[in-house]
Amino acid sequence: MSLLPRPALSLLAVAVSLCSVVPAAIAQDANEVRMGAVLSLTGSNATVGEDVRRAVALAVDQVNARGGVMGKKFGVIVEDSNGNATTALNAARKLVSVDKVPVVIGEYSSGITLPMAQYLVKEGVTHINIASTSIKVRDLGATSFNLIGLENLGNRFSAADTWALGYRKVAIIAPNNAYGQGVAAGYKEEFEKLGGKIVAEVLYTQGQSTYRRELQQIARATPDAYIYTAYGQESAIINREAFELGLRAQPWYAILLSMSLSDTPPQIAKGQLGMEVGSVQGTAGKAYTDAFAAKYKEGPKTSYTGYAYDAVLMTAAAIEKAKSTDPAAVQAALKAVGKNYQGVTGPITFDENRQRIDPPYAKLKFDDKVVPR
């Protein structure tokens, strides 16, 4: 059965599980083991959030097909952040205080993930980061685990990639939040090390109906290429207006391409290049992609689904290993599980700070869909 997305309206809101709508009072059924997830099911990142929700549901199917956890059925209580930090924080509070889950995965935007995860760490509950790339994720604390490459590594990768593509004078446009600020500053530092020059830089305010002024501003610098990163629905506006203004005559390179093009029409997106956190790897990755397509009649739209899938399976494995849902016991078991765990995103090993060692990256292009180049 599918998840039932709905906004997290209050701490006493009805829990949404993978199997059914369950009153909060019986959310911790003695016959079921559950974890939590906070995802952007509505708002500007809804396309990504729904894609990730599907991966979560598929992972639960896999766990239960193997017999569940500790002899019980396994499930995930999913809360909608609505792409809003306050809503996400309230959702996390509900998952901790009402549902009493030992682990929460999510969110997506770093500006939402950070305060939510800080709360979880303060409460001693396990947080697993599956999508946010701010380097501040490293400093969340002892109960936070990270599966994805952060912006310090991503900026180095994208700077080297764009330099190799022959770009020398570039303009940058990114959201004015923790993620966008980190990308703009980090990419600039890495690109200038290589000898490149940033001829214009704009950090835009999210939620605008138009970005023509910002686009015209960076266009006046006549760059070799435009380097950008943007969330789905905002990116669709930026891409459409760049196309209408004739700016696509120059190359456009997206940092996190699948995120940036998730809501952009294919005829506008065609030909864009970019990079992305690596998605699925090897035999396990192919099996996951095949199972996803079989269940949903289409493949994943973004690169983040595999991280959510791995996070859910690793959590189930940790609870099984701990034979307990006590957060401290699960955290200790998760450290043990995270020693060369063979995930669909490749081998996963945590360092002493619970950060993934050598996370994957990919060079991509849009050719009717996002594909490797």
C-alpha positions in Angstrom: 0.0 0.0 0.0 1.2 3.5 -0.5 1.9 6.3 2.0 -0.8 8.8 2.5 0.9 12.3 2.3 -0.6 15.1 4.4 0.8 18.2 6.2 2.0 17.7 9.8 -0.5 20.1 11.3 0.1 19.5 15.0 1.9 17.3 17.5 -1.3 15.3 17.9 -1.9 14.9 14.1 -2.8 11.5 12.8 0.2 9.3 12.0 0.7 8.3 8.5 2.2 4.8 8.1 3.1 2.7 5.2 0.2 0.3 5.8 -2.7 2.4 7.2 -3.8 5.5 8.9 -3.3 4.7 12.6 -4.5 6.8 15.6 -1.6 8.2 17.5 -2.6 6.5 20.7 -1.9 3.1 19.1 1.0 4.2 16.9 3.4 2.0 18.8 1.6 -1.3 18.3 3.3 -4.1 20.1 3.2 -6.1 17.0 4.9 -3.6 14.8 8.3 -1.9 14.8 8.4 1.6 13.3 10.8 4.4 12.5 10.0 7.9 11.2 10.6 10.0 8.1 10.1 13.7 7.5 9.8 14.4 3.7 8.7 17.3 1.5 5.5 15.8 0.2 4.0 19.3 -0.6 5.7 22.6 -1.3 8.4 23.5 -3.8 10.2 20.1 -3.4 7.2 17.9 -3.6 8.4 16.0 -6.7 11.5 15.0 -4.9 9.7 14.2 -1.7 7.2 11.9 -3.4 10.0 10.2 -5.2 11.7 9.5 -1.9 8.4 8.4 -0.3 8.1 5.7 -2.9 11.6 4.5 -2.1 10.7 4.3 1.6 7.6 2.3 0.8 9.7 -0.1 -1.4 12.2 -0.6 1.4 9.5 -1.4 3.9 8.2 -4.0 1.4 11.6 -5.6 1.2 12.0 -5.7 5.0 8.6 -7.3 5.5 9.2 -9.8 2.7 12.2 -11.0 4.6 10.3 -11.5 7.8 10.1 -8.0 9.3 12.2 -6.9 12.3 12.5 -8.9 15.6 9.7 -11.1 14.3 7.3 -8.2 13.9 6.0 -6.2 11.0 8.1 -3.1 10.1 6.8 0.3 9.1 7.7 3.9 8.6 5.6 6.8 9.9 5.9 9.6 7.3 5.3 13.2 8.1 5.1 16.0 5.5 7.4 19.0 6.1 5.6 21.1 3.5 9.1 22.4 2.6 9.0 24.4 5.8 11.4 24.4 8.8 8.7 25.0 11.4 6.4 22.3 10.1 9.4 19.9 9.9 10.3 20.6 13.5 6.7 20.0 14.6 6.7 16.8 12.7 9.9 15.6 14.4 8.5 16.5 17.8 5.4 14.4 17.1 7.5 11.4 15.9 9.6 11.6 19.1 7.0 12.5 21.8 3.9 10.7 20.4 5.1 7.9 18.2 8.4 7.4 20.1 10.3 6.3 17.1 14.0 5.5 17.6 15.2 6.8 14.2 14.1 9.7 11.9 15.3 10.2 8.3 15.1 13.4 6.3 14.6 16.2 5.4 15.7 17.5 2.1 16.7 21.1 2.2 19.6 21.8 4.5 17.8 24.8 6.0 15.1 22.5 7.1 17.2 19.5 8.0 19.6 21.3 10.3 17.1 22.6 13.0 15.0 19.4 12.8 18.1 17.3 13.3 19.4 19.5 16.1 16.2 18.8 17.9 16.4 15.0 17.4 20.0 15.0 18.6 19.0 17.0 21.7 16.4 14.3 22.4 18.9 11.5 21.9 17.0 10.1 18.9 18.9 8.8 15.8 18.9 11.1 12.8 20.0 9.9 9.3 20.7 12.5 6.7 19.7 11.2 3.2 19.7 14.4 1.1 21.0 17.6 2.7 24.5 18.6 1.7 25.5 21.5 4.0 28.8 20.9 5.7 27.0 21.9 8.9 25.6 18.3 8.8 29.0 17.2 10.1 28.5 19.1 13.3 25.0 18.0 14.3 26.2 15.7 17.1 26.6 12.2 18.3 23.2 10.7 17.3 23.3 12.0 13.7 24.5 9.8 10.8 25.1 11.0 7.2 24.8 8.9 4.0 25.4 11.5 1.4 28.3 13.6 0.0 28.4 17.1 1.5 29.0 20.3 -0.3 32.8 20.5 0.4 33.2 17.3 -1.7 30.5 18.3 -4.1 32.0 21.7 -4.8 35.4 20.2 -5.5 33.8 17.7 -7.9 31.7 20.3 -9.7 34.5 22.8 -10.0 36.8 20.2 -11.5 34.1 19.0 -13.9 33.2 22.5 -15.2 36.9 23.4 -15.6 37.4 20.2 -17.6 34.4 21.2 -19.8 36.4 24.3 -20.7 34.5 26.9 -18.7 36.7 29.8 -17.5 34.4 32.7 -16.7 31.2 31.7 -15.1 28.2 33.2 -13.4 26.5 31.6 -10.3 22.9 31.7 -9.2 21.8 29.8 -6.1 19.2 30.1 -3.3 19.9 32.4 -0.4 19.9 29.7 2.3 22.4 27.5 4.1 22.6 25.2 1.1 22.9 27.9 -1.6 25.4 30.0 0.4 27.6 27.0 0.9 27.5 26.0 -2.8 28.2 29.5 -4.0 31.1 30.1 -1.7 32.6 26.6 -1.9 32.3 26.4 -5.7 33.9 29.8 -6.1 36.8 28.8 -3.9 37.4 25.5 -5.7 37.0 27.0 -9.2 39.4 29.9 -8.5 42.0 27.5 -7.3 41.9 26.0 -10.8 42.3 29.4 -12.4 38.7 30.1 -13.2 36.9 33.4 -12.5 33.4 34.1 -11.1 32.2 37.1 -13.1 28.8 37.4 -11.4 27.0 35.8 -8.4 23.4 36.1 -7.3 21.8 34.5 -4.2 18.1 34.6 -4.9 15.2 34.8 -2.4 13.1 31.7 -2.5 9.4 31.7 -3.3 9.4 34.4 -6.0 7.1 34.2 -9.0 9.8 35.5 -11.3 13.6 35.6 -11.4 14.1 37.8 -14.5 15.8 40.5 -12.6 18.4 38.2 -11.2 18.9 36.5 -14.5 19.4 39.8 -16.3 21.9 40.8 -13.7 24.2 37.9 -14.2 23.7 37.9 -18.0 25.3 41.4 -18.1 28.6 39.8 -17.1 28.7 37.8 -20.3 29.9 34.5 -18.8 31.2 31.4 -20.6 28.6 29.4 -18.7 26.0 29.6 -16.0 26.4 27.5 -12.9 23.2 27.2 -10.9 21.5 25.1 -8.3 17.8 25.4 -7.4 14.9 23.5 -5.9 12.4 21.9 -8.3 9.5 24.4 -8.7 11.8 27.4 -8.4 14.2 25.9 -10.8 11.4 25.4 -13.3 10.8 29.2 -13.3 14.5 30.0 -13.5 14.9 27.6 -16.5 11.9 28.8 -18.3 12.8 32.5 -17.9 16.4 31.8 -18.9 15.2 30.1 -22.0 12.8 33.0 -22.8 15.6 35.5 -22.3 17.9 33.7 -24.7 20.4 32.8 -22.0 20.5 29.2 -23.0 22.7 30.2 -25.9 25.4 29.7 -23.3 25.9 26.4 -21.4 23.9 25.8 -18.2 25.5 23.5 -15.6 23.4 22.4 -12.6 24.9 21.4 -9.3 22.6 18.5 -8.3 21.0 18.1 -11.7 18.1 15.8 -10.9 17.0 18.2 -8.2 17.3 21.2 -10.4 15.4 19.7 -13.3 12.8 17.7 -11.4 9.9 20.1 -12.4 11.4 21.6 -15.6 9.7 20.6 -18.9 12.0 18.4 -21.0 12.0 20.7 -24.0 13.5 23.4 -21.9 15.9 21.1 -19.9 17.3 19.4 -23.0 21.1 19.6 -23.3 21.8 20.8 -19.7 24.8 19.3 -18.1 25.5 18.9 -14.4 26.6 16.8 -11.5 24.8 14.9 -8.8 25.4 12.8 -5.7 25.9 9.3 -7.1 22.6 7.4 -7.2 22.6 3.6 -7.5 25.7 1.5 -8.0 26.4 -2.1 -9.1 24.2 -5.2 -9.0 22.4 -4.0 -5.9 21.6 -0.7 -7.5 20.2 -2.3 -10.6 18.0 -4.7 -8.6 16.7 -1.7 -6.7 16.0 0.3 -9.9 14.2 -2.7 -11.4 12.1 -3.2 -8.3 11.2 0.5 -8.2 10.1 0.5 -11.9 8.1 -2.7 -11.4 6.2 -1.2 -8.4 5.6 2.3 -9.8 5.7 1.7 -13.5 8.5 4.2 -13.9 12.1 4.6 -12.6 13.2 7.1 -9.8 13.1 10.7 -10.9 16.0 11.9 -8.7 19.2 10.6 -7.2 18.0 10.7 -3.5 15.7 7.7 -3.5 18.6 5.2 -3.1 19.8 7.0 0.0 16.4 6.8 1.6 16.1 3.1 0.6 19.5 2.4 2.2 18.7 4.4 5.3 15.5 2.4 5.9 17.2 -1.0 5.3 20.1 0.0 7.5 17.8 1.0 10.3 15.9 -2.2 10.1 19.2 -4.1 10.2 20.3 -2.1 13.2 17.1 -2.6 15.2 17.3 -6.3 14.4 20.9 -6.4 15.5 20.2 -4.5 18.7 17.1 -6.5 19.4 15.7 -3.3 20.7 14.2 0.0 19.7 16.0 1.9 22.4 17.7 4.8 20.6 21.1 4.3 22.2 21.1 0.6 21.4 20.0 1.3 17.8 22.8 3.9 17.4 25.4 1.5 18.6 24.1 -1.2 16.2 24.0 1.3 13.4 27.7 2.0 13.8 28.3 -1.7 13.5 26.0 -2.1 10.5 27.8 0.9 8.9 31.0 -1.0 8.3 31.1 -1.8 4.6 27.4 -2.1 4.3 26.5 -3.0 0.7 23.8 -0.5 -0.1 22.1 0.3 -3.4 24.2 3.5 -3.4 27.4 1.5 -3.1 29.5 0.4 -0.1 28.7 2.4 3.1 31.2 2.8 5.9 30.9 5.5 8.6 34.0 7.3 9.9 34.4 8.1 13.6 32.1 11.1 13.2 29.3 9.0 11.6 30.0 10.5 8.2 30.0 8.3 5.1 33.5 7.7 3.7 34.0 8.3 0.0 30.4 9.0 -1.0 29.7 8.6 -4.8 29.3 11.4 -7.4 28.2 11.4 -11.0 28.5 13.4 -14.2 25.2 13.8 -15.8 23.3 15.4 -18.8 19.7 15.8 -19.7 18.7 13.9 -22.8 14.9 13.5 -22.5 15.8 12.4 -19.0 18.8 12.6 -16.7 21.4 10.2 -17.9 25.2 9.6 -17.3 27.6 11.4 -19.7 
